[in-house]
């Protein structure tokens, strides 16, 4: 069983929204953090958003004002709400769960934003 499974990616036009979901097979309730990363074609994987156990959120500069990260502990699922998408947001989005110092990754979901 995959530890994390993403869903919600797709092809959208600039200005539209997408909501990515990451379903965990592990409990996220007391995990250290829930994270989203993006890997654009030919580039490294970069952090987009982190939601820490204490509720503090860190967002990449490019995501501020447009993206929100949240979680549903009861469903062991966390989300990335992306609004006002831009072509430069295109890439494969990966979710990561940090639990007791170990990292668990999803398989990635493609987001493509056309201009």
HUKA-V100319 format. One line per field, one symbol per residue. phi: phi as a letter, one per 40 degrees, with the letter a starting at -180 (. if undefined). Layout:
# HUKA-V100319
phi->???
This chain:
# HUKA-V100319
phi->.ccbbcahcibbcdgcbabcbbcbcbcbdbccabbbbbbcdgbccbcbabbcdcgcbbbcdcccgbbbbaabccbfbbbbcbbfcbdcccicbbbbbbbfgbbbbccgbcbbbcc
